[in-house]
Each structure stands twice: as structure tokens, then as C-alpha cells.
Amino acid sequence: MIKNNIAANERCIIALDVPDNATALQLVDTLSDVAAFYKIGLELFAAGVGRGLLDTLVAQQKKVFVDLKLYDVPETVARATRQVATSGANFLTVHGDEAIMQAAVANKGERLKILAVTALTSLDEQGLKQLGYRGSMRDFVLEKAQRAQAAGCDGVICSGLEVAMLREQLGDDFILVTPGIRQQSDAAGDQKRIATPAAVMAAGGDYLVIGRPVRDAAQPKQTLAQIVTEVETAVAARG
């Protein structure tokens, strides 16, 4: 059975793509009654506050997704994964190289889930061809996801356009996390492969990563509450 027992507000992971700790904590405070899961990415780690913010959120009993997309020699990835595993974080991203994925999986501990990146949602078919791949985006993503599953990863990052395919091919236990979330009225920005929250959930998705649609909204809390309701309705409908 597809994982229907996850609370709707935990399915919506809020991307803290902001420049500093104060702005991040302000957004967390604004959304605290609605959001339970947050993503800390490259910007805040580059600003020197990523680990401190991670510790703060864990102390507040929030769930945390560390989005570093690790790509380095396996020993370095193993050491970095152990550091994240001791922090109490829930998710960590790595790139889909077999040795890198295996190094992360071997050092994740009991709590941390390892998610492999398939194809960034800012990448489209044309961009994929420029990278030298001649097959379709669907074939590329499926191959990446199958390799991630074989390497022992807990799930993958994928666009909403591939969720149904991956759910069918990889089973119900494999975690599917989808960025590039936009409502019908939202601008796509630099995202190429986008989907609505309801569409992702209807296709069998587990988690959404939501950044600009909430962060830049006139009323972030109300906007997120509407998305959470939409997610809850879509999950209930899939039975």
C-alpha cells in the first residue's frame, strides 16, 4: 500500500532557501503551526549557519531534510554522511554515482534516510541532450532511480512528471520526494518540470519540497495551509 499514514503537514517540506539564519528562523516561526518538516540547502550551509540551524530545528522537534547533493570521493561522502547522521536529520541527498550512494547508505545510521538525485527539475529534455544523453527524460530518471534502489538508497528526488512511473516500477516502500511544486497560478521560474501538489499526491508521491510558492507568498502561513488541505484531500482520494 502507498504510504498514506504520513501527516499532510509532514508531507510538505518547506525549503529554507534564504540568505541567513534570522530570515530562516523567522519563516519557521511564521509557519510553525502548519509546517513540521524543513529543508536546509546549500545557501545556508555556504552562509555558515546550516549546521547550527539544523541543531535548532531538531531541538524544536522539527523534521529536517539536509539537501547537500553530496558528490565527492566515497570516503569523503562517508564521513560527511556520518556527520549528518549524528545530527538527528531525517533526509540527506546524494548524487547517483553507485560508489557514492553505497558510501552514504553504509554510514547513515538508523534514522537518516538517503535520497539520490535523479534529474534536477530545472533540467528538461533539451538540457539532457546537451549533457550527451540521447534517451528520454523518463528513461534517464527510471535508470537513475533503479540504480539508487539497488545501491540501498531509501528513495529519490524526482519531478512530479515521473512519480507515477517510479511508483509502479519501484514499489510502494521507495520514498519519492518531489520539488518543482507550483500551483496553477504560480510562475515556473527556473523550474522546467513542474507539477501541482494534488497531481503529485494522486500519482503516488510521498513528499513535496515547497519553496518560492510559500516563501514569497503575501500570506505564507495561509498559503501553506491551503496546500496542506489540498494534499490531505488528494491522499484520501487515492485510498
N, C-alpha and C positions, 0 to 999 in steps of 0.2 A: 504494500500500500504506500502511495506517495505520502510524504511526511506532513500530515495535516494537524499534528499536535503542537506545532510551534505557534506561540502567541503572535498575533498580527503585528504588534508593535516591535517585536524582536525580528520579524522578517524584514523590516525597513531599516537598513543600516545607513546612518547619516554620515556622509563624508565630511570630515572636518578639514576641508581644503581651504584653509585660511592662513594668514601670514604669521600669526603669533599666538602665544598661549592665552593671553587675555581675551582675544576675539573668539578663540575656540571655547573657552570656558563660558563666555557669555552666550554662545549659541547652545551649548549643553544646558545651561541654566534655563534658557528660553524654552527648550524642548523637553525638559526633564520629566514633565508629567505625561508625555506622549512617547518619547523615544527611550529605548533601552539598550541600543546597540550603536556603536560609533566606529568610524574608520579613521585611522591616523595614517597619513601617507607621507610621501617624500618631502613635501613643502615644510611640514612641521618638524620632521627629523632634520632637514637641512638647516632649519632655523635654530636647532639645538635644544628644542623643548619636547621632542617626540617622546622620549622615554619618561620624562617627568610627567607629562600629560597622561601617558599610559598608566603610570602608577596611580595618579589621581583618580582616573576613571575606574580602575579596578577597585580602589579603596571605596568608591561610591557604589560599588556592586553593579557597575555597568559592564556590558559585554564589549569587547574591543577587537577590532579587525586591524591587524598591522599589515599595511599594504606597501611592502617594500620591493616586491617583484625581484627577489634575490636572484642574481645571476653572476656567479663567480666560480672559482675552483671549488670542488666539492668540500674540501677541508674547511675553507672559509665559510661556506654555506652551513656546514655542520655546526661550527662554532657560533655563528650568528643565530641559527635556529635554537640552540641551547639557551642563548641569552633571552630570546623572546619567550621560550617555553617557561623559564623561571619567573616571568613577569606576571603570569596569570592571564595573558591574552588568549583569545579564543580561535582566531584565524590568522594565518600568515600566508602570503603569496610568494610563489617562486616561479621562475620561468621553466619551460617544459623540456629542458635537457634531461635525459634519463639519469645521468650520474648526479646532477644537481637535485632532482626530485628525490632520488634514493637517499642522498645525504640528509636532506631535510626530514624525510619520513623517519629515518633511523634515529633522529635526535629530537623529536617533537615532544616526547613525554606522553603523559596520559590525557592531558586536557587540550592541548593545542591541535588544531586541525590544519592540515597543509592543503592549500588550494593552488593548482597550477593554472597559469595564464594560457588560454588558447590563442585568441587573436584580440587585440585591443579593439574596443568598439569605435575608435577613431579610424580604423582601417577598413576600407571597402575592397571590392573585387579588383579595382584598378590598382590600388596600392599593393595588394597581394601579388599581382602580376609584376609590379615593379621590383618586388623582392625576389623575383625569379620563380615563383610557384605558378604552375600552369593549370592546376586543377581549380575546382570551385572552392569558394569560401566554406561551404558546408562540408566538403570532403576534408579540407585542411583542418577545420575545427574538430571534426569527428576523429581524425587520426591523432591529433594532439590529445584529445580527451581520453581516447583508448590507451595511449601510452601513459598518461597520468594515472589512470586506474591500475594499469599493470605494474607501475612503479610503487603503488601503495598509497598514492595521494587520496585524501578524503573527498576531494571534489575539484571542480574547476571554476574559473571565471569565464563566462560566455555571454554573448549578446542574447537578447530575447528572441531573436530570429532562429536561434539554434536550440532553444530549450526543449521543444517537443521532440526533436530528433534525438538529442542526447538522452533524454529521459527514457525513450523507447529502447535505445541501443545499450545503455549502461545500467539500467535498473533503477529501482526506487531508492536505494540506500545512498547512492552517489550524490554528493551535495552540489547543487547548481546555484551559483551566485551571479546575479546579472546587474551590471552597471548600464549606463546609457539609458536611464529611465527618463521618460518625458511624458507629460500629459499631452493631449491632442493640441492644446493651445500653446505649448511651450516651444521656444526656439530650440533647434537642434544644436546650435553652436558648432563645436569642432567634432561632435559625435556623428558618425556615419550610419551605424547600425543601432537604431533606437527602437524602443517598444514602450507601451504603456504598462503601468503596474498590473492592471487586470489581465492584459494579454499574457504577461509572463506567468502569473499565477495560474491562469487557465491552462497553460501549456505544461504545467508541472514544475515550475520553478520553486526554489526554496527561499531565497533571499534576494532582496533588491538593494543596490547601492544607490543612494539618492543624494545628490549634491546640490547643484545650482537650482533646481526647481523648488527646493525648500530654503536653502541658504539665502537666495536672492529674492525670495517672495516678500511681498509687502507685509504679510502676516504669516511668518514661518510656522508657528505652532498650529494655527488653523489649517494651513495648507497640508501639513503633515497629518493632522487628524483626519482630513478628508481622504488622503491616500491610504492610511491605515484602515479606514472603513471600507474603501474600495478593495483592498487586499483581503480583508476578512470575508467580504461578500463573495469574491472570486474563489477563495479556498473552500468556502462552504458549498459552493455550487459544483465543485469537482468531485465531491463525495468521498 
